[in-house]
Amino acid sequence: MVEFGGWDMPISYPSGTITEHLACRNGAVIFDVSHLGTVRVEGYYAKAALQEVLTNDLDKISVGQTQYTQLLNQDGGVLDDIIVWWVNQDRFDVMPNASNTQQVVRAIGGVDVTESRAVLAVQGPKSRECLGKICAEFKSVARNTVRNIVWQNVSYVVAGTGYTGEDGLEIAVPKSHAEKLFNAVVSSGVMPAGLGARDTLRLEAGLPLHGHELSPSITPLEAQLKWAVAFNKPKFAGKRALEAQLANGLTRLLVGVTTLGRRPPREGCDVLIDCKKVGTITSGNFSPILEHGIAFALVDAFVKVGDKVVVDVRGTQIEGTVVKPPFIAKK
């Protein structure tokens, strides 16, 4: 157990991170992700309020769907990346990262309801099969949709979302019933998993993590997430800064790096070409699927896919190659 964003969170269970990682890729695992925030924005003007601040365009989706989006500062840096659950016509549950909830409330309004619920993420190719043993309605929630489901006289908000690269669901449950649901899911054949596996899974899947690949000093354009920015909208926080960055050209970009051997690159390691520093590792780890090191790196814009690099890991030079994430095939 470790402190994480003000919460006590499991790094791993006795099974260990690699076992948990492989269970998610091949079967099903459950994560307690209650440290994620929930900001509830309700009312006739709720959609308009979000449209004016967040980068993505809610007109691309409708009631009962989810959307990845971002909150930027005026320099275009990412204050937080967010999943919006459009629960019903005038209700949006906005899901920020652990430590960013209050600044999201200040930016978009709404009410912080994090303390009232837990969020359990069931992920993996067999996640729906296992959840179907508990409640057939759970497995009917499609990818990127959200529904209210009643199980044993308790109402749950269930979304077809997750951050592992696998199919699965995230379930918002009243905190008084969280332990009961967790135990029921485990009894259906799902393995508990901790933050260690959650990090290696999202890294293999090429998914950025706020505080590493995204931050107030890194823009979505630098992170190669332009697809989540709706420049056609008349207004959102940081729009002018991103338009200027597009006009002037990018000086750095986020790329993937694969390395030889089992010793992984780590955050903060220098990336070199011909003994000259061209960037820095933002996240790195050993890939249980590929069985070698993988990493994200923020590098000079001239670096391209296929370039050979060297990563300096505490004085040890590890050979690597620049690649385009994800590191494993999307499912």
N, C-alpha and C positions, 0 to 999 in steps of 0.2 A: 504494500500500500504506500502511496506517495501523495503529497499535497499537489493539487493541480487546479489552478484557477480558483482557489478557495474551497475546493472539494477534496475529500479523501477518495482516491481512486486506485483500483488495482492495476499494477503493471502486468501481472500475470496471475493465473491460478496454478495449482500444483502441476498441472499438465505441461506448463512451460509455453513460452511465446511461439516457438517454431511449430509445436504440435497444434496450438490454437490457430495459427496462421493456415496451416495445411487443412485443418478441419473446415475452415471457412471456404477455402478454394474447392474442397471436395465434398463437403457435407453441409453443416450449418452450425453457427455459433451465435451466442447472445452477448451483446455488450450493454452494460449500464452506461448510457450517455446522458444521464440526468444533469450533468454539468453544463450541457448546452442550454442556452437561455430560451425562454418563450416570452415574446412581447406581443400582447394581444391588442390589435388595432381594430376598432369596431365603429360602425355608424355609416351614414349615407356618404360621407366624404372620405372614408377610409382608403379606398382605392386611389383617389386623387392625391391624398397626402403621401402615399408611398410612391406614386408615379413621379412626383415632383422632386424626390430625394434620391431614390435608388436607381442604379444604372440600367437594369434590364427593363423591358417593356411588358407590363402586365396585360396589355391588349393582345399579346401573343398566346395567352392562356385564358381559361375561363374558370368559373366556380367548380370546385372539386379537383383542381390541379395544383401542382407545385412548380416553383421556378427558382433556379439559382440566380443570385444577383449580388450586388456589392454596394457598400456605403463608402463614399470617397471623401477625402478632405478637399479643400479648395486648390491644392496643388496636384490633385489627381491620384494621390496615394491612397491605398486601401485601408480604411479604418476597420473594416470587417467584411468578410464574405458571408453570405446569408442564404438560407433557404426560406422562401415564403410559401406557407400552406394557405391556400384560399379555401377556407373551410366551408363558408356559406356566403350568401350574397353580400352581406355587410360585415363579415368577420374574416380577418387575416391573422394567422398565428405566424409571427416572424421569428425565425430561429437563428439567433446570433451565436458566436463562439463564447466560450466560458466567461472570459474576463471582460467582454466588450458590451455586456447587456445594457449597462446604464448609459453609455454614450449613444447606443442605438435608440434608447428611449428618448434621450434629449433630441435626437435628430428627427425621429418620425412620430413622436408622441406615443400614445397607447399606454398599456398597463403591464408591468412586469409580473407575470403569473408563474414564474419559475418555481417558486417555493411550494406551489399547490400540487405539483405533479412530478412524476418521474418519466423518463423516456428510455425505452428499451429498444435496441436495434437488433433484429434477428436477420442474419446475413448468410448467404451461401446458396448453392444450387438446390439444396434440399430444404431450404428454409420454409417455403410454402407448404411442402408436403408435411413437415413437422407441425407447423401452425394449424394446418387443416385438421389435425387430430384433436386440437383444443376447440377450434371454432371454424367452421367451414367458411364463414364470411371473411375471416382474416385473409385467407389466401386469394380471395377474389379482388383484392385491392391491386389495381394495375400499376405498373411503373409510372412514376411521376404524377400519381393521383392521390387524393386524400378523401377519406370517408369517416363519418361517425358510425361506430359499431357498438352494439350492446352485447356484452357477454356476462352471464350470471348476474344480470340486473345492474351492471355497471357500464357506463358509457365511456368508450375509448375513442381517441382520434388516431387513425391509422393512416400512414402515408407510405407510398411505394418509393421510398428514398433510402439512401445509405451512402457510405463513403469508403467502400471496400473494393469497388469494381465488380461486385457480384450482385445478383438479384437479392431482393430482401425487402423488409419493412421496418419502419420506425413507429413505435407505438407510444403515444402519450397516455399515461395511465394516472388516475388520481393516486397520490402518494400512499394513501391508506391501503391500496390494493396492489401496490407494486411488487411486494414480496410474494404474494400469492401468484401473480402472473408469471414472475420470474421462475418460481419453482415449477409451475405447470409447463412452461416452455422447456426447461431442462429435462423434465420427466418425459417429454415427447421425443427426446433423442438429440437435443441441441446442447453443444458444449459451451460452458461459460468461457469468455475470453476477455483479456485486459487491454490496457493502453499500448502495450508493446506490440501485440499483433495488429491492433488498429492502425498503428503507424506504419508497420512494414507492408500491410495490405494496401493502404492508400498510396504509399510510395510506388509499389509495383504497378498500381493502376494509373499512375501519372497524375494524381490528384494533389493540388497544392494545399499547403497548410498555412493558416494565418500565423504570423510571427516568424515565418521561415521564407516561403516563396511569395507571400503577400505581406505587406506592412505599410504603415503610413509613408514610407519613403520608396515604395515599389508600386508602380501603376499597373492596372490590368493589361495595358498594352505591352509593357515590359514582360509581364507574366504570360503573355500569349493567350490572353482571355478576352480578346476583342469581341468574340461572339456573345459575351454577356453584357455588352455595352450597346445601348440603343441610341445611336447618334441621331436617329430620326426624331427622337423626342425633343420638344422645345426646351426642356429644362431637366437637369438633374445635378446634384452636387458634384463639382469637379469637372463639368463638361468642358468649359473653356480651356482648362489646363490640358485635357486630353486632346482637344482639337489642335492646340498649339504644338503638342508633342507629335501628332500626326504630320502637321505641316513642316516641322523642323527635322523630322526623322529621329529614329530611336538610336541611342548610343549603346544600349545594353539589352540583352534578351535572356529569358529563362530557357535553359535547354536541359536535356537529359545527358547523363554520362554513365557509361558502363565501364567497369574496371576488371582487370584480371585477378583471379584468386579470391580467397574468402575474406581477406581483410578489407573492410568497407571504407570508403571515404566518409568523412564526418563533417558536420556543419563547421564552417570557418576555415576549412582547408583551402589552400591556394590551388588554382588550376593554371597550368603552365603550357605554353607552346614555345618550343625552342628556347627553353629556360627563361622565358618572359611571362610574367603574370598576366593572364587575360581574364580572370574571373575568380569567383569564390563559391565553394559548395554551400548551399542553403539547407539541404537535408541529404543524409546518406545513410545507407544501411546494407546489411547482407540480405540478398533476396533468397528466401527459402525455396522458391520455385526455380529460379535460374541458377542458384548455387554459386553466385559471384556477387561482387559489389555493384550497387546502383546508387545514383544520386541525382538530385537537381543541382544546377549551378547557374548563377547569374553571371553572364560573360559578356565581353565586348561584342558589339553587333556584327563584326566581321567574321566571327567564329561560325562555322556552318556544320551541318550534319555530315558525319563521316570524318571530320578532322580528328587526328590523333592528338591526345593530350597526355600530360602527366599531372597526377594529383599528389601534392606534398602532404603526407599524413605523418605529422610529427617527425619530419626529417627523412621518412621513408618515401621513396619515389615509386608510385604505382601507375602503371600504364593504363590508359583509358581511351575510349572513343566517344565522340559526341553523337547522340542519337535523339530522335524525336520521341518523346513519351506518347503513350504509355509503354512501359517496359515489357508488359505481357499483353496478349491479345485481348481486346474488349469482348465482353460477353453480352 
